Amino acid sequence: MKYIMLVGDGMSGRPLDELNGRTTLEVAERRYMDEITRRGKLGIATTIPKGMTAASDVANLSLIGYDPKKYYSGRGPLEAVNIGVDLSDTDVAFRCNLVTHATDEMVDYSAGHVSSKEAGVLIEEINRSLGNEKIKFYPGVSYRHLMVLRAGSKEEAIKISKIKCMPPHDILNKNISNNLPQGEGKEILTELMNKSKEILGHHDINKVRIDLGENPANMIWLWGQGIKPAMPSFKKLYGVTGSIISAVDLIKGMGKIIGLEVINVPGATGYYDTNFKGKGEYALKSLEKRDFVFVHVEAADEAGHNADIRAKIAAIENFDKFVVGTIWEEYKTKKNFRIMVLPDHATPISVRTHTTDPVPFTICGDGVEADGASVFTETAARGSSFVFKEGHFLMKQLIA
């Protein structure tokens, strides 16, 4: 038996006046997602538990079958695992974005999607200038990087992990001074972020970026922190072997922790230009020797944060055609498989950030009886009686 979960990050949204009251998902061409829906069942699920932040780590923990209320440890530690940083019990790992600020405004959470090559040079400079025996910065991909802070004790690490830090994509065009870290121990984070402005603001790379009309990576932003996670293996929980495909360190780190094989696809960027078809093709190769594959595609989420309607529609259509379609064409005439397609959370164009809105999902394959649904949209899903109030049960639905 083969089990397939395909995740279009942030694919769901809210109605837009520009689209005559429809969502980007409703406007997009969804040939394969609709076909799977007609062959199976359409439902709706809450992937963000009540009281928790609508973050990608929380949502994807739900989808991968782990209750965030029990296993959530913060985004930073998951990314640390993926880039090979071994955390101790006294370490706190922070997500470290390269961002663009102007005076006191958060202009761009991704510094114009700065290249990994440029970003690596900038993070090395930050580590030379601000790193020490207790603080170290590690380069990641594009604007996404890591800082590890070594506390004096596990108790202190837990205290630091509870400082309130705002995700930079939640404060676009807002005052930075009103959204700096809050809570006991905040001063060290604020000092690092403020010092980074001077270091990066005069860097040659940013001078060139400005000359080219690109947003400079002129500040670091610390958030998404947490301590070393402890999670049982996927095989122990669900009894199958599997793999995970994503361009995002967070998702790959999650996979490594639970024992899924992380598959790196050439050309996977985590942005609009990612290798959609390659992700579908590598998923098929993985299923030749494994029981389960989890495929995550970031593009629609980035378009939601950028409030780019056309880019989000295109990202959804590319996901449908090249990821869902590539896999569906191979499996639609076979037996002994189940496939589920869904977003991890909504990223509506209108708010430019993640929300806790329930998301649509569709599932078909062995043991799944068609329920008469014909389209994969938010509106259709809201009319379904197939409801999961806790998203982490979706994996049991897929595998059990």
CORPECOR-V631954 format. One line per field, one symbol per residue. ss: DSSP state (H for helix, E for strand, L for the rest). Layout:
ss = ???
//
This chain:
ss = LEEEEEEELLEELLLEHHHLLELHHHHLLLHHHHHHHHHLEEEEELLLLLLLLLLHHHHHHHHLLLLHHHHLLLHHHHHHHHLLLLLLLLEEEEEEEEEEEELLEEEELLLLLLLHHHHHHHHHHHHHHHLLLLEEEEEEELLEEEEEEELLLHHHHHHHHLLELLLHHHLLLLELLLLLLELLLHHHHHHHHHHHHHHHHLLHHHHHHHHLLLLLLLEEEEEEEELLLLLLLHHHHHLLLEEEELLLHHHHHHHHHLLLEEELLLLLLLLLLLLHHHHHHHHHHHHLLLLEEEEEELHHHHHHHLLLHHHHHHHHHHHHHHHHHHHHHHHLLLLLEEEEEELLLELLLLLLLLELLLEEEEEEELLLLLLLLLLLLHHHHHLLLLEELLHHHHHHHHHL
//
